[in-house]
Amino acid sequence: MKKRLASAIIVVTVLLTGGLVSGSSRQGHAGACGPGDRGRAISYQLVAAYPSPESVRDYFDSWIAFYQDYYEFPPDIPATFLFGFDSYRVTYCTIDAVLPGQPSARPTVATGMVSVPRAEGPLPTVAYLHGTSVSFYDAVSNPAIAGPFNPDGESFDGPPSNAVFAGAGFIYIGPDYLGLGDSSVPRHRYFHAATEASAAIDLLAASREVLAHLGVQQDGRLFTFGFSQGGHAALALHRALQDASVEVAGTATVGGVFDVEQWFLASIDNERTPTLPLYVSYILLAYDDIYDLFDDPSEVFRRPWAWRVSSLFDMRHYFDDVVAALAPNAHALLETSFTTDMKAEPGAPLRVRLRENAVDRWRPGAPLRMYHSPDDEEVPYEDALVSVDRLRHTGADVTVEALPGFDHVNSWIQSMPRAVEWFRSLGR
């Protein structure tokens, strides 16, 4: 099915600094950022416009219809759309991870989405942190369900999350993360808390310049919402904002991963869920990029995947194609000696790095609400409750709302409208 756009868009790039070349090609701004440029907006483009609540409903329903045969969404999705909105793709400066052999993080370019409700007066803001993506175009700054915006493919998280939050009257600010969108980083820094947070913080800073240019006012309330990997990113962002004395009104997550080490160990032992080999491979490659954990993929991956796994994560493959090209479970994918040694040794380099990226060992100053299904096939409910207990033991205000009967994706679709109502209750 092809998406029916709510209105025709002529993409116009507005440059916010001089001497730069505009364009939509990946890596087009690779040299645009230098030391001290974090949070600087380079340009923004109007990429989608939905002039009425009815057009937003059509947009949301088109996404639901596109994936209905696969996910079997129930008819009672509790989403309400009050406003039209306009979406802007923002290119900005941030920093990469500190890579092996480098003394500090290097400046780099990233992209994200800023969607503005067609509503009067100052508006609340939600930072949206998306779930796993393996394709550079599958990013929230791409509004396409399928169709003309990007010939390479569709955006999964972007359309429904934009519709739910911006359609409810929240300024929507969604980073693509490093390695996705028009980022100049060659592969996404998957489950790396520092760059998940820095990419979001720097987009929040850049968006202030864009919003000022558009004449849009924020009312001072900032919420964060994260799905799956984005749950990890949302808590990493909340923690970083709190460390910087920036007030967060509340954070909601759904199907979130908070203890990356435990999730990785659970994933390599799960032989039922076909997507887990993708996540396991992605973590191994990303952490090797960042931390230099092994000399050759054959130390970790069995043949023939040792020869092909890196090319599958070149940010140009469809999610389903990567799943199909990998082994059906991690036991068949990974070398037995690697998994045996890693499970037996908590001090193994990978486990140490996974532990360093946990986001459930600090005290949030604002309330958290965690939506999670006991039937989530990808992120175990029991593991999420362990993280909830850790956070509560620090003094955190954490509420869990169970969503029984829903799988990972259906939990996400059900939770976003619920989070809207919870955010509104915190602003009263």
C-alpha positions in Angstrom: 0.0 0.0 0.0 1.3 3.5 -0.8 0.9 6.4 1.5 -1.5 9.2 0.6 0.2 12.4 1.6 -2.0 14.8 3.5 -0.8 17.7 1.4 1.9 18.3 -1.3 5.2 19.6 0.1 7.8 21.6 -1.7 10.9 21.0 0.3 12.7 24.3 1.1 15.9 24.3 3.0 16.5 27.2 5.4 20.2 27.7 6.2 20.8 29.1 9.6 24.5 29.7 9.1 26.4 31.0 6.1 28.7 29.3 3.6 27.1 25.9 3.7 25.7 23.8 0.8 22.2 22.6 1.3 20.9 19.2 0.1 19.4 15.9 1.2 22.3 13.6 0.3 23.7 11.6 3.2 27.0 13.0 4.5 26.3 16.2 2.7 27.2 18.3 5.7 30.0 16.1 7.0 32.5 19.0 7.4 30.0 21.5 8.8 30.7 21.1 12.5 33.7 22.0 14.6 34.8 22.2 18.2 32.3 24.2 20.2 29.5 23.8 17.7 27.4 21.3 19.8 23.7 22.2 19.5 24.1 24.6 16.6 21.3 24.3 14.0 22.7 24.2 10.4 19.5 24.1 8.5 15.8 23.0 8.5 13.4 21.8 5.9 9.6 21.6 5.9 9.0 18.0 5.0 5.4 17.3 5.8 2.2 19.3 6.6 -1.1 18.1 8.1 -3.4 21.1 8.2 -6.2 19.6 10.3 -6.9 16.9 13.0 -8.7 15.0 10.2 -5.6 14.9 8.1 -3.5 13.7 11.1 -6.0 11.0 11.7 -5.7 10.0 8.0 -1.9 9.9 8.4 -2.1 7.7 11.5 -4.7 5.4 10.0 -2.6 5.0 6.8 0.3 3.8 8.9 -1.9 1.4 10.8 -3.3 0.1 7.5 0.1 -0.4 6.0 1.2 -2.7 8.9 -2.2 -4.2 9.8 -1.7 -7.6 8.2 1.6 -8.1 10.1 0.8 -6.7 13.5 -3.0 -7.2 13.7 -3.7 -3.9 15.5 -7.0 -4.0 17.5 -9.7 -1.4 16.6 -9.6 0.3 20.0 -6.4 2.3 19.8 -7.1 5.2 22.2 -5.5 8.0 20.1 -7.2 11.4 19.9 -6.1 14.1 17.4 -6.8 17.7 18.3 -4.5 19.7 16.0 -2.8 19.7 12.6 1.0 20.1 12.6 4.0 20.9 10.4 7.2 18.7 10.4 10.7 20.1 9.9 13.8 18.1 9.3 16.6 19.7 11.2 20.3 19.3 10.5 22.5 20.2 13.5 25.9 19.7 15.2 26.6 17.1 17.9 29.5 14.8 18.9 30.4 11.3 18.3 31.5 8.7 20.8 35.1 8.8 22.0 36.5 6.1 19.7 39.7 4.0 20.2 42.8 6.1 19.8 41.0 9.4 20.1 41.5 11.7 23.1 38.1 13.2 22.9 34.7 13.1 21.0 34.8 14.5 17.6 32.2 16.9 16.2 29.7 15.4 13.8 26.5 16.1 12.0 23.1 14.6 12.9 19.5 15.1 11.9 16.1 14.9 13.6 12.5 15.9 13.4 10.8 19.0 14.9 7.0 18.9 14.5 5.0 21.9 15.5 1.2 21.7 16.3 -1.0 24.3 14.6 -2.1 25.6 18.0 -2.0 29.0 19.7 0.2 30.1 22.5 3.2 28.4 24.3 3.2 24.7 23.9 4.7 21.7 25.9 7.5 19.7 24.4 8.1 16.0 24.2 11.5 14.5 23.2 10.7 11.3 21.4 13.4 8.5 21.4 12.8 5.9 18.8 13.3 2.1 18.8 15.8 0.0 16.8 16.5 0.9 13.2 19.1 -0.6 10.9 18.5 1.6 7.8 19.6 5.2 7.6 16.3 6.3 6.1 14.2 4.5 8.8 14.5 7.6 11.0 11.9 9.9 12.6 13.0 12.8 10.3 11.6 10.8 7.4 7.8 11.2 7.5 7.1 8.7 4.8 5.1 5.6 5.5 6.0 4.4 2.0 6.3 6.6 -1.1 7.9 9.7 -2.6 9.8 11.3 0.2 12.6 8.8 0.2 12.9 6.2 -2.6 14.9 4.0 -0.3 12.2 3.1 2.1 9.8 4.0 4.9 10.0 5.3 8.4 8.6 2.9 11.1 8.6 5.0 14.3 8.2 8.4 12.8 4.6 8.6 11.4 2.6 7.3 14.4 4.7 9.0 17.1 4.6 12.3 15.3 0.8 12.0 14.8 0.1 11.0 18.4 2.2 13.7 20.1 2.1 16.6 17.7 -1.5 15.9 17.0 -2.2 16.2 20.7 -0.5 19.6 21.0 3.0 18.8 22.0 6.1 20.1 20.1 7.7 16.9 19.0 11.5 16.7 19.0 12.9 13.4 17.8 16.6 12.7 17.2 17.5 10.2 14.5 20.6 9.2 16.5 24.1 8.9 15.2 24.4 6.8 12.0 20.8 7.3 11.0 19.1 10.0 8.9 21.8 12.3 7.4 24.4 11.5 10.1 28.0 11.4 8.9 28.7 8.5 11.3 28.9 5.2 9.2 27.1 2.9 11.6 24.7 3.7 14.5 26.1 3.7 18.0 23.5 1.2 19.2 22.7 1.2 22.9 25.5 3.7 23.7 23.9 5.8 26.4 26.2 8.8 26.1 25.6 9.5 22.4 21.9 8.6 22.6 21.7 11.4 25.2 24.0 13.9 23.4 22.3 13.5 20.1 19.0 14.4 21.8 20.3 17.2 24.0 22.0 18.8 21.0 18.8 18.6 18.9 16.8 20.1 21.8 19.3 23.0 21.8 19.2 23.3 18.0 15.4 23.2 17.9 15.2 26.3 20.1 16.8 28.3 17.2 14.5 26.7 14.7 11.4 27.4 16.8 12.5 31.0 17.4 12.9 31.4 13.6 9.3 30.0 13.2 7.9 32.2 15.9 6.9 29.2 18.1 6.9 29.4 21.9 7.6 26.6 24.4 5.8 26.7 27.7 8.8 25.3 29.7 7.4 21.8 30.2 9.7 19.1 28.8 8.7 15.4 28.7 10.6 12.4 27.3 9.2 9.3 25.8 11.1 6.2 24.6 10.1 3.0 22.9 12.3 -0.2 23.2 15.9 1.0 22.6 14.3 4.4 22.9 13.4 3.6 26.5 17.1 3.2 27.2 17.7 6.5 25.3 15.0 8.3 27.2 16.4 7.5 30.6 19.9 8.3 29.4 18.6 11.7 28.1 16.7 12.3 31.4 19.8 11.6 33.4 22.0 13.8 31.3 19.5 16.7 31.4 19.2 16.4 35.2 23.0 16.4 35.5 22.9 19.6 33.5 20.3 21.1 35.8 17.6 21.1 33.0 14.2 20.3 34.4 12.3 17.3 33.1 8.6 17.1 33.9 8.3 13.4 33.4 9.6 10.4 31.4 7.5 7.6 29.9 8.8 4.4 28.3 7.3 1.3 26.7 9.0 -2.0 26.2 12.2 -0.3 27.4 15.6 -1.9 27.9 17.4 -0.4 31.0 19.9 -3.1 31.9 21.6 -3.8 28.6 23.8 -6.5 30.0 20.9 -8.5 31.3 18.9 -8.0 28.0 21.9 -9.2 26.0 22.3 -12.3 28.1 18.5 -13.1 27.9 18.5 -12.5 24.2 21.3 -15.0 23.4 19.4 -17.7 25.4 16.0 -17.0 23.7 15.6 -19.3 20.7 11.9 -18.4 20.0 12.0 -14.7 19.0 13.4 -14.3 15.4 14.4 -10.6 15.8 16.8 -11.2 18.7 19.8 -12.3 16.5 19.6 -8.9 14.8 19.8 -7.0 18.2 22.6 -9.2 19.4 24.6 -8.7 16.2 24.0 -5.0 16.2 25.2 -4.6 19.8 28.3 -6.6 19.1 29.3 -4.6 16.0 28.4 -1.2 17.5 30.3 -1.9 20.7 33.3 -3.2 18.7 33.2 0.1 16.7 33.2 2.1 20.0 35.3 0.0 22.3 37.4 -2.2 20.0 36.4 -5.5 21.6 37.6 -8.1 19.1 40.1 -8.3 16.2 38.0 -10.2 13.7 34.3 -11.1 13.5 35.2 -14.8 13.4 36.1 -14.6 17.0 32.5 -14.0 17.8 30.3 -15.1 14.8 30.1 -18.5 13.3 30.6 -19.1 9.6 29.1 -17.9 7.2 27.9 -14.9 9.2 31.3 -13.9 10.3 32.0 -12.9 6.7 28.8 -11.1 6.0 27.5 -9.7 9.3 29.2 -6.3 9.1 27.8 -5.6 5.6 24.3 -6.4 6.8 24.6 -3.4 9.2 25.8 -0.9 6.6 22.7 1.2 7.4 21.3 0.4 3.9 19.4 -2.9 4.5 15.7 -3.4 5.4 15.1 -4.7 8.9 13.3 -7.8 7.7 16.1 -8.6 5.2 18.7 -8.4 8.0 16.6 -10.8 10.1 16.2 -13.2 7.2 20.0 -13.2 6.5 21.0 -14.1 10.0 20.7 -17.4 11.9 17.4 -18.1 13.5 18.8 -17.8 17.1 22.0 -16.6 18.8 23.2 -20.1 19.6 23.4 -20.8 15.9 24.8 -17.4 15.1 27.6 -17.0 17.7 30.7 -19.1 18.5 30.1 -21.4 21.4 33.4 -20.5 23.0 32.5 -16.8 23.0 29.0 -17.2 24.6 30.3 -19.8 27.1 33.2 -17.5 28.2 31.0 -14.4 28.3 28.3 -16.0 30.4 30.7 -17.4 32.8 32.8 -14.3 33.3 31.2 -11.0 34.6 34.5 -9.3 33.9 34.5 -10.1 30.2 35.1 -6.8 28.3 31.8 -6.9 26.5 29.9 -7.4 29.8 31.8 -4.6 31.4 30.9 -2.2 28.6 27.2 -3.3 28.6 27.1 -2.7 32.4 28.6 0.8 31.9 25.6 1.6 29.6 22.9 0.7 32.1 20.4 3.4 32.8 18.7 1.9 35.9 21.3 2.9 38.6 20.6 6.6 39.3 17.9 8.7 41.0 15.6 10.6 38.6 14.2 13.8 40.1 11.0 13.6 38.0 8.4 10.8 37.9 8.8 7.9 35.5 6.0 5.8 34.0 6.9 2.5 32.4 4.4 0.8 30.1 5.3 -2.9 29.5 3.4 -6.0 28.5 3.9 -9.3 30.4 3.6 -10.8 26.9 6.4 -8.7 25.3 8.3 -11.2 23.2 11.4 -9.1 22.8 12.1 -7.4 26.1 11.2 -9.6 29.2 8.7 -8.0 31.5 10.4 -9.6 34.6 13.7 -7.9 33.7 12.0 -4.5 33.4 10.6 -5.0 36.9 14.1 -5.7 38.2 15.2 -2.3 36.8 12.1 -0.7 38.3 13.1 -2.0 41.7 16.6 -0.7 41.3 15.3 2.8 40.4 12.9 2.7 43.3 15.6 1.8 45.7 17.4 5.1 44.8 14.2 7.0 45.7 12.8 7.3 42.2 9.0 7.8 41.7 8.3 5.0 39.2 4.9 3.7 38.1 4.4 0.5 36.1 1.4 0.2 33.8 1.1 -3.4 32.6 -0.4 -4.0 29.1 -1.3 -7.7 29.1 -2.1 -9.4 25.8 0.0 -7.0 23.7 3.2 -7.8 21.9 6.2 -5.4 21.7 4.9 -3.2 18.9 1.2 -3.2 19.9 2.3 -2.2 23.4 4.0 0.9 21.9 0.9 1.9 19.9 -1.3 1.5 22.9 1.0 3.4 25.3 1.7 6.6 23.3 -1.9 8.0 23.8 -1.8 6.9 27.4 1.5 8.8 27.9 -0.2 11.9 26.4 -2.8 11.8 29.1 -0.2 11.2 31.8 1.9 14.1 30.6 -1.1 16.4 30.7 -1.9 15.3 34.2 1.6 16.3 35.3 1.1 19.8 33.9 -2.0 20.5 35.9 
